[in-house]
Amino acid sequence: MRALWRSLHDDLMQSIDTITFKRQFDIARQLSPPLQRFADHYALLDYLHTPVGDLDAKDRLIALMVTEAQRSRPSGDMATILLWLALWPGLDALYRRLFRYFAKAPDELVSEISDRFMVVVHRFDSSRVRRVAATILRNTERQIRQGLRSEWQQSRRTDRLPDEEMMRLDCAC
């Protein structure tokens, strides 16, 4: 049921273990003062996942990753992966909240979260919000829910209702 979702997380974790990823993070760390305090990307993720700490500082780091993820160079890919992992606890909670709507096709939920999350990230303007991480997660969920509502409305319009004669036959029995 959650196999594909767990697999996605495992793949993301494996991708940060590569030498290329480590080099890209080191380059980003050298160029970005907020990242210089972290020895490596694991330290960054640990810091972002701890419940204590300066929320504004964490938000600035998430905003930095969003800005970098919006670029198409290799550092953008690195930032996207870090963003996925940094927001994973919230994305996992989102997955659990929405699972009941996709119980018959859980793979579709993974695809929806992935697609909507990437759209939100690439369109995001962090200068317009106070809490970047929460806004990204809320916007992702909102887009999925809007898609579901649209699908349900379309389904209601196209589903055939039984005609009156068939309803009378059912009542006569």
N, C-alpha and C positions, 0 to 999 in steps of 0.2 A: 504494500500500500504506500509506504513512504520511501520505498527503495530508490526511486528516481531522484527524489528530493535529497536523500542521504548521499546518493551517488554524486549529485551536483556539488554538494559540500566537500565530499572527498576529493573530487577533481580540482576544486578551487584550492584546497589545502596542498595537494600535490603540486600544483602549478607554482606555488610560492617557494617550493623547495628546490627549484632549479637554479643553476649558477647564473643564467641569464637574468632571472628575476632579481636575484640578490645584487647583481651588478647594476641593474636599472634602479633599484631602490637606493643603492649607494650614491649613484649619480644624482638622483632626486634629492637625497639627503644633503649633499654638498651644495646644491643650488637653492635649497629652501631652508631658511633659518628655523621655521617651526619644526622641521623634521630632524634637525641636527642633534637634538637632545636624546634621540632614540638610537640605541646601538644597532638595531636592525628592525626589520618589519614585524618580527614577533613581538618586540618590545612595544611597538606602536599599537598593534592589535590588543595586547594585554592592557595597555593604558586605556584604550577606548572601551574595552569590555568591563573594566572595573567599575563598580557602582559608585565609588568615591572619586573625587577629583573635580576640577574646575569644568563645569559644563560648557562655559563659554569657550574655553581653550579646546575642548573636545570638538565643539561645533566648528571652530575655525579650522581644525584639522580635517574634518569631514568636508567642509566647504572647499578646502584646498584640493582634496581628492576629487571632488566633483568637477572643479575647474580643470584639473589635469585630465580627468576621464573624458572630458568633452573634446579634447585634442585627439587627433588621429595618429600621432606618432607612437612609438613603442612605450613611452612613459604613460600615455593614455591608457594602454592596455593594462599596464602594471597598476595604475591608479584605480581602474575599474575593478580589477580583482580584489585589491585592498578594500575598496568600497563595499563590494559584495560581502567580504568577510567581516568588515567592521560593523555592518548593519545586519549580519546574519541573525543575531538573536531576535531582532524585530521582524525580519523576514520570515523566520521560523514561526513566530507567533502569528503572523499574518497567514501563513500556510495553514496552521492549525485552525484559525478562525474561519477560513474560507473552505476548508476541506469538505464540509457537509454538502456544499453546493456542487462539488465535483467528485462525490463518492463513487460514482459509476465510471469516471474517467480521471483518476488522480494525475495521470501524466499531463492532461490538459491544464490542470492547475499549475503545475511546474512551468509549463510553457507560458501561461498567462502571466504569472509573477515575473518570469524572466523578461518577457516582451515589455510588459508595462513598466517594470523597474528601469529598464534601459531607456525607454522613451522619456520617463520622468527625469532621469539623470541627464540625458542629453539636451533636454529643454529647460533645465533648471536654472534659475537666476537667484543665486544665494544672497544677493544684495537686497532682495525684497522680502526676506523672511528672517524671523528671529531664531528659530530652532531648525537647523538644516536637516538633521537626521530624522526628526519627527515628521517634518513636512514631506520629505521624500517618501517615508513609509506611508503616511496618510494619503498622499497623492496616488501612490501605487495602488493602495487598497480602494480608494475612491474610483479610480479608472476601471479596476476589475469589477467592482460592484455595478458601475454604470453599464459596462458591457453585459453583465448578467441581466440587468433590468431590461436593456434593449433587446436582448435575446428572448427573454420571457414575453415581452410585449409583441415581438414579431411572431413568436410561437402562438400566442393567443389569437392573433389576427389570422393566421393561416390554418389553425386547427379547425376542423369541421365540427360543427355542432350537429347533433342528431336532428333530422328533420321531424316535423310535427307528427307525421304519420307513424314513424318508428317509435316515437315517444308514446303515442296512443296504444300501439301494440304492446309495449312493455307494461303499460298500466293495466291493460285488459287481462293480463295473466293472473 
